[in-house]
Each structure stands twice: as C-alpha cells, then as structure tokens.
Amino acid sequence: MPVLTRRRLLAGTAATALAFAVDPAALAAPAQDADAPPPDTEWRSYAADKANTRYSPLDQINADNFNDLEIAWSVKTDVFGARKEYQFEPTPLLVKGRLFLPAGSRRDCIALDAATGELLWMHRVDEGQRALNSPRQLSGHGVSYWTDGTVERILYVTIGYQLVSLDADTGIPDPAFGTNGVVDLKRDFDQELDLDTADVGLHATPMVARDTVVVGAAHTAGDVPAVRKNVKGYIRGFDVRTGKRKWIFHTIPRKGEFGYDSWLNGDADEAGNAGAWAEMSADEELGLVYVPVELPTGDEMGMFRRGNALFGESLVALDLETGQRRWHYQFVHHGLWDRDIPCAPILCDIPVGGRIVKALAQPTKQAFLYVLDRQTGKPVWPIVERKVERGDVPGEWYSPTQPVPTRPPAYDVQGVTENDLIDFTPELRAKAVEFVKSYRIGPLFTPPTVSKPGRWGTISAPGIQGGTNWPGGCYDPETHMVYVYSKTQPSLIGIVPNDDPQVSEFPQVHGVAGREARAMPAMGAARTGMRNMEAPPASPPAGGAPAGASKGPPPGFLAIDGLPLLKPPYGRITAIDLARGDLAWQVAHGETPDNVRNHPLLKGLKIPRTGRAGNLGPLVTRTLVICGEAGFYTNEYGIRGAMLRAYDKATGEEKGAVYMTAPQSGSPMTYRLKGRQYIVVATGGGNASAELVAYRLPGAA
C-alpha cells in the first residue's frame, strides 16, 4: 500500500504549499499477459483533447445497458477548504490510472486513483487576503497536463492568480519552474497591479500546447466593473519547463498596434477587462492557439469603448511560439448584450463542397454556431453583415451592422416575439402579451433601452448567460456532428440614468430582481433573468410603476403567474451536422421543473417534458450523447435529485437515465481502466455540496 507523507514546502514569498505525496512505485501498472483486457484509455485535456471535442470512441456503456450503471465510487470535496463548495465545475484529467482535478473552496489540486477514488496526493497554496479578494473563487474548471516523455507535470491556476507546476507522481512543485514551482501571474503583465487587490483571476484551465502554457484572465462577473479603468485582460504564453514569459498579447491594443484604430477617441487607453475567461483550443500542427475574448468594460454599456473596439467578443488565433496574431474574427461588433465568447472553439476536419476543411466550430451565447476555417479565419459558409436597430441611450455608440451566419441556423430562440411567449393556456398567453407591452421586444440584436415607467427596458433572448455558456459543446469525428446544450432564458436590460453628480465612478444600477445596486458614470445597467424556476416571486405588473415609484423596473422575474415568460423547451440539446451546415435533431433536455409540473393553473394539462435551464456540457461516445440535468426535480417517489441521461447520437432518442443525488455541475468525461468503462461527473448545487461521482456497469468486465 502506498504510504502518505505530509510535506510543507515554500511556494512564493508569502504563500505556504501543502503536499501529500505517494511513492511513485506504488502506482506502477502490473505486467500484462496474453488474456489482458483492452488497453486503458486516457483523457489528457479538459475536453478530452486540445481540439476540445469531448469525444471518446468507447462503447462498453451503450444504449442496451446505460440504465444498469451503478456508482463505482464517489468523493466529496468538503474537506478541501474551510467551507463546503456548492459550485463544483471541474472535468478531471485521466493519465496512467490517475485522475487530476482542482477541488474545494480553496482550490486544492488533487490526484485520485481512477479505479477507487482513493486520494493519492493533494497540493494547496495558501494565499491569504489575495485569495479572499479574488474575483474568481472556488475550485474552477480543471487542470492541465504536460509531458516530454520523461517528466510529467500538472499545471493549474490558483484562486489568487498564480500558475503552479507540480510533479504528476508526487504533487510536489517543480523547483525549475518559476519560483519554487510558482509563477505570479500579477507580475510581468505589462501593467502595474496590486498583488492583493487587483481585479483579475481565472476559472479556466491553462492551455498547454507544444512547450507553451497559455493563460487567460477573468474579472469580477456582473453588470459593470466596479471601475471603468479595470485590469486589462492580456493573454500570455509561458515556457512549460521554466515558467519564463515567452510572449504577451494585448487584447486591448496599444497605440500603434493592430486594432487600435477600431477604438474611437483613444478609448483603448483607459478601457479594462477584455480578458479570456473561457477555455481555449490549440492546433499544434498549425502552431495556433484559439483565444475567445470577452467584452471590454462594460457589459451592456459601450460609451467608454466607442467603435468596434477590437478584440472585444472576438476569436483570436495566436502563434503558439510568439503570441503574434495570425487572424481574428469578431462575432459581435461593439456588443451591448454581454455576449462574451464563453467557451473554447471545437477544432474539426469537415467535408464541405467535396473537400476537407480544417475548420473550427464556435458555440456562443447568442446560439449561433460560427464555423470558420481555422487556418485563415474565413467563414466556411457566408456570414453576412446585417443592419441592426439603433438604441436611445445618450452617449452610446451603435454598430450599424452585426455578423449573422447563413449556416448553420440558430439552435435556440433568438430575440422575442409574441410567438415566443408562454402558451400553455389562452389566459396565460393573453397575460404575457399584455406584460411585454411594458418592455421592448424584438429580434436578436435589439439594443438595450433607457429604463422608464411604461417601458422598463429590452427583454433579450438569449439572456446574458446564453444560449450556450462556459461548458461548450462536443464533436463526433465519425459523423461530423456537433452536440451543444443551450437554454431558453431571457434577460431584461434597462439603462438607468444617474441624476446624482456626486456619485463616484459608475449611476445607480437598479436590480430588477433585487440585485445589488452599484454605480457607473452617466449611466447604469439593470438586468435580470428568470434565475429560479422552482419558486419565482409574483410577476411585475404590466403598464409600469405607480407615480412616485423608483426609477428602476418593478420587482419580480420575467414570469407570468410564476411561470417562465417564454414557452419551453427551457433547455435543449441540439445536434448540428457540419457536413451539411444544418440542424440534425433537437430534444428538450432536463425534467420539467417542479413549479411548472405542479402549477395550479396547469392542473389537468398534459405538458411534454420542458427541459430546464442551466450551464451544461455534453459528452459524446461511439453511440451516445450523455449529459446530466441542471437542476433538482422531485420524482414519483417524492425523492429530489437529477438524472444523467443518454441519447442515441444519430437520432436524439433517449436510451437511458440514471438517478443522481444532485445536478451535473461539471462536464462528464469517460475512460477505460482495466477493461471497464467509467463515466465521471462533478455534481452539486442547492443544499448538496460538491461530489465527484464515477459510474460503471456492475460485475467484472
């Protein structure tokens, strides 16, 4: 049996690292004989590979036996940190029978035995106030792996924004990397930052390709940053062996750099944000890393970033060795809807027009799958610039056009019309029609409007979280099919004038659903989504607020008598055929929420499964698309939980469902170990703390 030893190691000038190490010899695989089971498989990247396909050819678990799955082991992460974690989003890596992932409220990096879930080692950097001030808390999305065939390294970014390189066998920091295994990412950043308070962190995994570690940047999530001159979210490449910075790419261009002229009035000099908080993809053969860039400050107001403002809401292809821009494509010009590119593009070789195209497919919050040639950035099918409406916000700058793909078609609701409103009964439809008269509705790029009585703002669909969010999609190389989850969940965006000249940076931000008020110069943003489908409060009245009421919108969610404003499905999985540029099938994903199933106004009605909203990533195998549900529901036995569902990847027909005690919170992965296939998924949420659960079929292989 391996022997655990506790070691205290210096990690930086003011940080203490803890490591639990195991004898590497104890992990050696036994010799194989002639009757050995099929070889083990691995999962070496966050989404299976650097192409972000989240695909596995395994089929031991299939349509005939999916319902027979049982729990092989599970690991609660409550002990990794001073408090429990309820937002547990990682996908683990699998290398040589070991699972690697971040876990717990302190973001420990841990290694588990993939057959039993036994803890092999853990590593922690205690960062004190620096971690407490970080804009990106908890365990994050994952870790990265690198090997030169001899040494093996696990790399991850701490809560306090430090890059750590660990020996994969022991969990001990690599002394040759940075300072005692740590690179402080707030240094050497082409800007001066306070090490404890600067608004920058990261949930995503570092992208390791060739011998370069590419690290993005994330900031405080919300309507607007606390200040206009926020940290700039530059992208950097580091040497994987030494931690030395190789290059930096300015996502907000400096004077004289490409893209600077797309900003008017020198706005680029003072703007912040524009980081890459999402995962990245890389093509090592082409020597490119593909970086999804968010908006500069702020999300729904662009009066401080006038012009198209590159590289906001753009996908940028950078040279892995130099960081030089090879090409970029901006999916939204001067965005006003918080449509950051939320996930990594999927790299795929697809047959189009009788030839194989080295393509990428980018899922987005706006529910378009943008398909580009990944060598050049040129659209595979035409993307046309269409005229869009101007808004009425004083001082705002508006792009006259927005890029709209001709193929594939949108895979979720875009914009709001009366046809999209709830229609369970004629009475509910009539109420919804009356309700939206107090708001502005329209097509996808209908701009935010000034919020005032009688017209409280713009109802936007997809809402501020999408569409599709950080988990992204998956890709089947056998059929050239992309599978992507999306949610139909609108948001309200209303801009509220600030009448108080004494307010420090950033007018009152009135929360439609009780959001915390904040301040912004000249204008503020208010927005909400139908965030709690189980028990939303009463609907706001149609027709505006009474005289003397607050300038903010009336309280409540975008709901009619406690039911979602838009008709279902609220969550769906779509199969998109990249050989044809068309949708192949679509299914409602997720059980009908309890508040819909049991609503008194729907008593006696037979309502098909509605699906439910959340942030989910599917997994595709040789025969199945596998995805857990995003929320709790109560089954016929009175037990609350969620289901892990499997669909026929060719038709979308459901082939099985397995009970989970809590919803899926991190994207599933799969591997074969000693002849047995496992499916591993992170779960948590509500009153269920974080748990990593491994499923397999009963009995011997």
C-alpha positions, -999 to +999 in steps of 0.1 A: +000+000+000+013+035-007+024+055+022+012+091+026+036+117+039+029+153+047+054+179+034+054+216+039+070+235+011+078+271+004+058+284-026+065+321-032+074+348-007+042+348+013+025+315+005+027+281+021+021+250+000+010+217+014+016+184-005+007+148+003+030+125-017+028+089-026+056+066-036+055+065-074+064+029-074+031+021-058+014+035-090+032+013-115+009-007-137+012-045-134+026-065-163+000-076-190-005-112-200-020-126-232-055-125-217-052-089-206-083-067-211-083-040-238-058-012-232-066+016-208-076+049-224-068+084-212-084+119-210-054+142-211-071+175-217-101+194-201-123+184-231-105+151-240-080+168-264-067+202-274-093+203-301-120+205-274-141+176-289-151+160-256-154+127-276-145+091-268-148+060-291-157+038-261-189+018-263-189-007-234-216+016-219-243+018-246-280+021-252-286-015-241-271-012-206-270+025-197-298+021-172-277-006-154-250+019-144-241+019-107-218+041-087-182+027-086-170+053-062-176+089-052-155+116-035-170+146-015-148+176-016-160+191+017-126+186+034-107+206+008-111+241+023-126+258+053-161+256+039-181+234+016-183+241-021-216+240-039-205+252-073-182+224-084-174+227-121-142+208-130-137+180-155-109+158-143-080+145-164-071+108-166-035+098-171-020+064-163-048+054-140-048+087-121-074+115-121-063+151-116-086+180-108-090+210-086-113+206-056-128+225-028-133+261-017-095+267-015-089+252-050-066+223-039-051+203-067-057+166-061-048+132-076-072+102-072-069+066-080-092+063-111-104+028-101-113+035-065-114+073-059-086+070-033-067+102-026-031+099-039-019+134-032-030+170-028-014+204-031-025+238-018-012+273-020-025+293+010-027+329-004-044+347+025-060+381+016-050+377-020-073+348-024-101+363-004-101+394-028-100+373-059-129+378-085-129+341-093-133+318-063-138+281-056-123+251-075-126+263-111-128+242-142-097+220-142-060+214-145-036+207-174-011+180-181+023+181-199+050+155-205+081+153-226+080+115-223+101+115-192+089+141-167+051+147-162+037+179-149+003+191-137-004+228-141-032+249-126-040+285-117-047+293-081-076+314-068-051+343-063-040+341-099-007+321-097+004+294-121+017+263-104+036+233-119+035+200-100+052+167-104+024+144-115+036+115-095+040+133-062+022+166-062+054+184-053+061+217-070+087+217-098+117+236-085+128+245-120+095+263-127+092+300-117+100+304-080+097+271-063+072+259-088+050+291-089+047+320-114+029+350-100+006+360-128+000+395-115+036+403-123+052+408-157+018+417-170+026+450-189+006+469-162+012+477-126-011+457-102-017+454-065-008+418-057-036+415-031-065+436-046-062+437-084-094+425-101-081+395-120-082+358-117-092+327-137-116+297-135-104+281-168-075+257-172-042+269-187-038+257-222-007+236-227+004+231-263+038+221-275+060+235-248+039+267-242+014+273-214-011+299-225-030+317-196-061+339-199-076+364-175-110+369-159-125+397-138-154+403-115-186+389-130-215+413-131-233+441-149-205+465-149-170+465-134-165+485-101-144+510-120-140+519-157-102+516-157-102+480-147-073+455-152-066+447-188-071+410-196-040+404-216-030+368-228+004+354-221+025+324-231+050+308-207+077+282-211+063+250-196+097+240-182+109+272-167+078+294-163+095+322-181+072+345-201+076+339-238+051+365-251+021+387-243-009+396-265-027+429-258-064+421-261-069+459-258-044+472-284-018+498-275-012+528-298+005+516-329-007+480-326-032+463-349-068+470-338-061+503-320-078+523-348-110+503-342-114+523-309-126+559-312-113+589-293-084+569-277-108+549-256-085+519-257-060+537-235-083+537-205-105+506-210-101+475-190-113+438-190-113+421-225-098+390-209-102+354-220-121+337-191-131+308-212-113+276-222-090+277-252-082+253-280-050+246-299-038+231-331-002+220-325+004+211-362-006+246-373+011+262-342-020+281-333-039+287-300-075+300-303-084+326-277-121+336-270-121+372-258-148+389-237-160+424-238-140+454-226-157+475-199-187+473-195-211+445-204-242+464-216-228+499-219-203+509-246-200+547-242-164+542-229-153+518-257-167+536-288-162+519-321-160+481-328-133+480-302-111+450-310-106+425-297-139+425-278-161+395-284-136+382-309-120+348-315-082+354-320-058+329-334-023+334-319+010+319-328+020+295-301+056+304-301+055+342-305+019+353-295+016+371-328-020+375-341-025+353-372-061+362-376-092+372-357-130+372-362-153+395-343-187+378-337-204+409-322-194+445-330-195+468-301-216+444-280-243+457-257-257+423-246-229+406-226-222+381-253-186+372-244-174+342-263-179+318-234-162+285-244-134+270-265-140+265-302-142+229-314-115+220-339-127+196-366-119+185-401-152+185-421-162+177-456-176+208-474-181+211-511-161+180-519-130+189-499-119+185-463-118+218-445-097+224-414-124+241-395-135+253-361-170+255-347-176+281-320-208+278-299-219+311-285-242+328-260-263+341-290-270+304-300-252+307-333-225+281-342-199+301-361-179+278-384-146+292-397-115+279-415-091+276-386-061+283-408-073+316-421-103+327-400-125+328-431-161+317-428-168+282-441-204+294-451-211+330-457-215+353-426-233+384-437-233+418-421-270+428-415-283+462-405-295+464-369-315+489-349-300+519-330-309+524-294-318+555-274-291+556-247-275+591-245-238+590-254-239+554-266-222+543-299-240+518-320-227+495-347-249+498-378-245+460-387-239+427-370-225+394-385-251+367-390-242+332-402-262+319-431-254+283-420-259+265-396-292+281-384-296+293-349-300+264-324-321+283-298-346+311-296-332+345-307-350+377-299-385+378-285-418+380-304-453+373-293-450+338-308-423+330-283-444+338-252-459+312-229-489+294-244-499+267-220-534+282-219-550+311-238-553+330-205-516+328-198-508+338-234-530+369-230-513+379-198-479+375-214-489+396-244-501+424-220-470+420-199-444+426-227-462+459-236-442+474-207-409+463-223-392+465-256-390+432-276-376+425-310-350+404-329-316+392-317-297+425-318-325+447-304-305+472-283-309+480-246-331+509-240-334+536-213-355+523-185-385+544-176-421+539-164-441+522-191-411+509-210-387+493-185-360+481-209-354+454-235-362+418-230-333+400-246-331+363-257-309+345-253-302+362-220-270+374-205-257+339-198-267+325-232-277+303-251-245+284-245-221+292-217-187+280-204-192+242-208-194+245-246-202+216-269-187+183-281-179+168-316-182+134-331-154+129-358-172+099-372-203+118-383-191+154-382-218+163-358-216+189-330-237+185-300-244+215-279-266+223-249-284+257-247-310+273-226-340+295-234-339+320-206-344+357-213-329+387-195-340+423-191-315+450-199-325+486-190-302+515-187-309+538-158-298+575-159-278+588-130-291+621-116-265+624-088-233+641-099-217+633-066-218+595-073-183+582-077-175+561-106-203+540-120-252+558-118-273+536-098-277+501-111-312+491-101-317+453-098-349+442-114-349+411-092-333+425-061-297+428-075-273+448-055-272+485-066-239+498-080-227+530-096-215+540-131-207+574-146-236+588-166-255+555-170-261+522-152-274+489-162-302+468-148-308+433-159-322+400-147-331+366-159-356+340-147-329+326-124-350+304-101-376+283-120-386+264-088-402+293-069-401+327-086-420+356-070-451+372-084-448+388-118-442+426-121-474+445-131-479+454-167-481+491-176-453+504-154-450+516-118-473+540-100-464+577-097-436+583-073-422+548-076-385+541-081-369+548-114-359+511-116-381+484-131-408+469-108-396+440-087-400+404-099-388+380-125-397+377-162-426+354-154-464+351-157-481+339-126-448+323-115-443+306-148-415+313-173-423+341-197-412+322-228-426+289-238-405+257-235-382+240-240-362+258-213-331+237-220-323+216-251-295+196-268-291+202-305-272+180-330-256+201-358-244+184-389-213+202-401-212+182-434-245+200-443-244+231-422-279+222-408-296+210-376-300+172-374-321+169-343-331+187-311-345+174-278-357+191-246-331+182-220-339+181-183-370+171-164-399+196-161-392+218-131-415+212-100-430+246-101-442+240-137-452+204-132-473+212-101-486+247-110-523+250-102-531+268-135-517+238-154-537+212-135-551+186-159-529+196-188-505+171-203-473+190-209-444+174-226-410+174-208-399+211-208-362+207-202-346+231-178-321+260-179-285+257-166-249+255-178-242+221-191-216+203-213-225+170-231-202+141-237-203+121-270-191+084-273-192+059-301-230+056-298-243+080-272-246+117-262-245+118-224-255+148-202-268+153-167-295+177-157-290+212-145-314+213-115-333+193-089-368+178-095-390+155-074-397+121-088-428+099-084-415+086-051-410+120-036-372+119-039-354+150-051-325+147-074-315+148-111-309+124-140-278+116-160-294+110-195-281+092-226-294+098-261-288+080-294-263+102-311-278+096-345-315+103-337-317+120-303-339+093-289-334+089-252-319+055-244-315+056-206-314+077-175-296+072-142-305+089-109-281+114-094-285+129-059-276+163-072-274+181-106-245+180-130-222+209-123-191+199-143-190+183-177-187+145-178-157+125-191-151+088-197-122+063-198-115+026-198-094+012-169-086-025-166-112-034-190-140-014-175-155+019-188-162+047-163-182+078-167-172+105-142-191+137-135-190+165-110-223+172-092-235+197-066-258+227-061-288+237-039-281+221-005-259+193-020-222+201-016-196+191-043-191+155-052-172+137-079-191+106-089-178+076-110-203+053-128-196+019-143-215-013-152-219-039-125-198-070-123-165-078-139-155-067-174 
